[in-house]
């Protein structure tokens, strides 16, 4: 995958360009749905460590990510259950003492993502909605004191 932000004022100009695996759990979603390990291919193919895939992969299951969006404030505690199913991955991009800012756009930092795999799209949605409330993020806000937030909203 690539990323190449452009400036278009006074004509298009590339301001940076690099290859990277996308965020929001996309590598896990692709692995769970298609059985393809994007980070491994990103390194292995150019270096000749892996052969190219013989054909385009077909999905073996449904997979989807569910953003974890706590209330704004300073994180005081985190809890991820240890007994999650093997078909669920929780990837947190936050830690205790991190500040969660108000979500104003898609570019704002999320606390993490729940990625689920099931036989169907409906199944992935149901599974991620079942798991998300079990992810506990407690935040302390200057205005409202401490509040525990369980789960997230899509």
Protein Blocks (a to p, Z undefined) as FASTA:
>chain_A
ZZddddfegpaadfbdcddddeehlmmmmmmmnopafklmmmmmmnopaccdfbdcddfb
dcddddddddedddfbdcddfkbcfkbccddfbdehiacdddfbfkbccfbdcddddfbf
klmmmmmmmmmmmpccddddfklopaddehjdZZ
